[in-house]
Amino acid sequence: MEATTWKDKVADPSNLWLRATRSEEDGRFEEATVFYLRDAAACLSSGLGVRAALSCSCAANCLEKTGNIHAARNLYFETAKMYEEEAAAAFGTSIREALWLLQEAHDYYIVGGDAQKATQVYDQCASLARKSSPFITGETLNQVLRIRRSAPSRPVSLGLPQPQTSDINGAIEGFLRLREMQVSKPAASAETSSAKARRRPSIEKSIAS
């Protein structure tokens, strides 16, 4: 049996990322959106959060090109949340990676229309940057962080949203449903641990008596 090479993987027609980029290059933005979201969902299922965030942002960009501003902003916002979650997970292993991920989160909160959250993430970036280097000052901070605090958010669409195909709606709903399931799992685990901790003293008391 022949081994699969990187060339085979790139040319593989089942490669969702490849199909998405080709569709986008050809101007088939609705089709590209679906492929990007399917790729994002597959990456989430495989534990590849950063790649999922990238695919989600590409899907949002394609939606924006079709005039679906509201749906695009929702996906930009979801992208920002994923980058922020990945940053929290990276703190214990790499401050540099965590800082980069927070900067990505900041940028996507901006284009997602949440300036308040973007400001909060910017402050985290600034604090982390100062802790990582004693030579960073207020004057040099924005040069170190490749983000602009005063960057304007994308305009809100006041008109009716452009019609979306059932494939796009299904891909968006499926991806967001998967996100909700993954976000709720840690919360459920934390509640279970908290409940166990609350029961422990009574158990220890019965043993002692």
C-alpha positions as CSV (number, residue, x, y, z in Angstrom):
1,M,0.0,0.0,0.0
2,E,1.4,3.4,-1.0
3,A,2.0,6.0,1.6
4,T,0.0,9.3,1.2
5,T,2.2,12.2,0.4
6,W,1.6,15.9,1.1
7,K,1.0,16.4,-2.6
8,D,-1.8,13.8,-2.5
9,K,-3.4,15.6,0.5
10,V,-3.3,18.9,-1.3
11,A,-4.9,17.5,-4.4
12,D,-7.4,15.4,-2.5
13,P,-10.9,16.5,-3.6
14,S,-12.2,15.8,-0.1
15,N,-9.9,18.5,1.3
16,L,-12.5,21.0,2.5
17,W,-10.0,23.8,2.9
18,L,-8.7,23.4,-0.6
19,R,-12.3,23.3,-2.1
20,A,-13.1,26.4,-0.1
21,T,-10.1,28.4,-1.3
22,R,-10.7,27.3,-4.9
23,S,-14.4,28.3,-4.7
24,E,-13.4,31.7,-3.2
25,E,-10.8,32.3,-5.9
26,D,-13.4,31.6,-8.6
27,G,-15.8,34.0,-7.0
28,R,-18.3,31.3,-5.8
29,F,-18.5,32.9,-2.4
30,E,-21.7,31.1,-1.2
31,E,-20.1,27.7,-2.0
32,A,-16.9,28.8,-0.4
33,T,-18.8,29.8,2.8
34,V,-20.2,26.3,3.1
35,F,-16.9,24.6,2.6
36,Y,-15.1,26.9,5.1
37,L,-17.8,26.2,7.7
38,R,-17.6,22.5,7.2
39,D,-13.8,22.7,7.5
40,A,-14.2,24.7,10.7
41,A,-16.6,22.1,12.1
42,A,-14.2,19.3,11.2
43,C,-11.3,21.1,12.9
44,L,-13.4,21.7,16.0
45,S,-14.2,18.0,16.2
46,S,-10.5,17.2,15.9
47,G,-9.5,19.7,18.6
48,L,-7.9,22.1,16.2
49,G,-9.3,25.3,17.6
50,V,-7.0,27.8,15.9
51,R,-7.6,26.2,12.4
52,A,-11.3,26.3,13.1
53,A,-11.1,30.0,13.9
54,L,-9.3,30.6,10.7
55,S,-11.8,28.8,8.6
56,C,-14.7,30.6,10.4
57,S,-13.1,34.0,9.7
58,C,-12.8,33.0,6.0
59,A,-16.4,32.0,5.9
60,A,-17.3,35.4,7.4
61,N,-15.3,37.2,4.8
62,C,-17.1,35.3,2.0
63,L,-20.4,36.1,3.5
64,E,-19.4,39.8,3.7
65,K,-18.6,39.7,0.0
66,T,-22.1,38.5,-0.8
67,G,-23.7,41.3,1.2
68,N,-24.7,39.2,4.2
69,I,-23.2,41.6,6.7
70,H,-25.3,40.5,9.7
71,A,-24.3,36.8,9.3
72,A,-20.7,37.8,8.6
73,R,-20.5,39.8,11.8
74,N,-21.9,36.9,13.8
75,L,-19.2,34.6,12.4
76,Y,-16.5,37.2,13.0
77,F,-17.6,37.5,16.6
78,E,-17.5,33.7,17.0
79,T,-14.0,33.7,15.5
80,A,-12.9,36.2,18.2
81,K,-14.3,34.0,20.9
82,M,-12.4,31.0,19.6
83,Y,-9.1,32.9,19.5
84,E,-9.7,34.2,23.0
85,E,-10.4,30.7,24.2
86,E,-7.3,29.3,22.6
87,A,-5.3,32.2,24.2
88,A,-6.5,31.1,27.6
89,A,-5.4,27.6,26.9
90,A,-2.0,28.7,25.7
91,F,-1.1,30.8,28.7
92,G,0.5,27.9,30.6
93,T,2.8,26.9,27.8
94,S,3.6,30.0,25.6
95,I,3.1,33.6,26.5
96,R,4.1,34.6,22.9
97,E,1.4,32.3,21.4
98,A,-1.2,33.6,23.9
99,L,-0.4,37.2,23.0
100,W,-0.7,36.5,19.3
101,L,-4.0,34.7,19.8
102,L,-5.3,37.6,21.9
103,Q,-4.4,40.1,19.2
104,E,-6.3,38.0,16.7
105,A,-9.3,38.0,19.1
106,H,-9.1,41.8,19.4
107,D,-9.1,42.3,15.7
108,Y,-12.1,40.0,15.2
109,Y,-14.1,41.6,18.0
110,I,-13.6,44.9,16.2
111,V,-14.9,43.6,12.9
112,G,-17.6,41.7,14.8
113,G,-18.9,44.9,16.1
114,D,-18.1,44.5,19.8
115,A,-15.8,47.5,20.6
116,Q,-16.2,47.1,24.3
117,K,-15.0,43.5,24.3
118,A,-12.2,44.5,21.9
119,T,-11.0,47.1,24.5
120,Q,-11.0,44.5,27.2
121,V,-8.9,42.2,25.1
122,Y,-6.6,45.0,24.2
123,D,-6.0,45.7,27.9
124,Q,-5.1,42.0,28.3
125,C,-2.7,42.2,25.4
126,A,-1.1,45.4,26.9
127,S,-0.7,43.8,30.3
128,L,0.8,40.6,28.9
129,A,3.2,42.5,26.6
130,R,4.5,44.6,29.5
131,K,5.0,41.5,31.6
132,S,6.9,39.7,28.8
133,S,9.4,42.6,28.3
134,P,10.6,45.3,30.8
135,F,11.6,47.5,27.8
136,I,8.0,48.1,26.6
137,T,6.7,51.6,27.4
138,G,3.4,53.3,26.7
139,E,5.0,54.9,23.6
140,T,6.2,51.7,22.1
141,L,3.3,49.5,23.1
142,N,1.3,49.9,19.9
143,Q,4.4,49.2,17.9
144,V,4.9,45.9,19.7
145,L,1.2,45.0,19.5
146,R,0.3,45.0,15.8
147,I,-3.2,46.2,16.6
148,R,-4.8,49.6,16.7
149,R,-6.9,50.5,19.6
150,S,-8.9,53.1,17.7
151,A,-9.6,50.8,14.7
152,P,-13.2,51.4,13.6
153,S,-15.7,48.6,13.6
154,R,-17.4,47.5,10.4
155,P,-20.6,49.4,9.5
156,V,-23.9,47.9,10.6
157,S,-26.1,46.9,7.7
158,L,-29.4,48.8,7.9
159,G,-31.0,47.2,5.0
160,L,-32.6,43.8,4.7
161,P,-30.1,40.9,4.7
162,Q,-29.4,39.2,1.4
163,P,-31.1,35.9,0.9
164,Q,-29.1,32.9,1.9
165,T,-29.2,29.4,0.5
166,S,-30.4,26.5,2.6
167,D,-26.8,25.1,2.4
168,I,-25.4,28.2,3.9
169,N,-28.0,28.4,6.7
170,G,-27.5,24.7,7.4
171,A,-23.7,25.1,7.6
172,I,-23.9,28.1,9.9
173,E,-26.4,26.5,12.2
174,G,-24.5,23.2,12.3
175,F,-21.2,25.0,13.1
176,L,-22.8,27.2,15.8
177,R,-24.5,24.2,17.3
178,L,-21.2,22.4,17.5
179,R,-19.6,25.4,19.2
180,E,-22.4,25.6,21.8
181,M,-21.9,21.9,22.6
182,Q,-18.2,22.3,23.0
183,V,-18.4,25.4,25.1
184,S,-21.1,23.9,27.4
185,K,-18.9,20.8,28.1
186,P,-16.3,22.6,30.2
187,A,-19.1,24.4,32.1
188,A,-20.8,21.1,32.9
189,S,-17.5,19.5,34.0
190,A,-16.8,22.5,36.3
191,E,-20.3,22.2,37.9
192,T,-19.8,18.5,38.5
193,S,-16.4,19.2,40.2
194,S,-18.0,21.9,42.3
195,A,-20.8,19.6,43.4
196,K,-18.3,16.9,44.4
197,A,-16.3,19.5,46.4
198,R,-19.5,20.5,48.2
199,R,-20.3,16.9,49.1
200,R,-16.8,16.0,50.3
201,P,-17.0,17.7,53.8
202,S,-20.1,15.7,54.8
203,I,-18.5,12.5,53.7
204,E,-15.3,13.3,55.7
205,K,-17.4,14.2,58.7
206,S,-19.3,10.8,58.6
207,I,-15.9,9.0,58.4
208,A,-14.5,11.0,61.3
209,S,-17.6,10.3,63.5
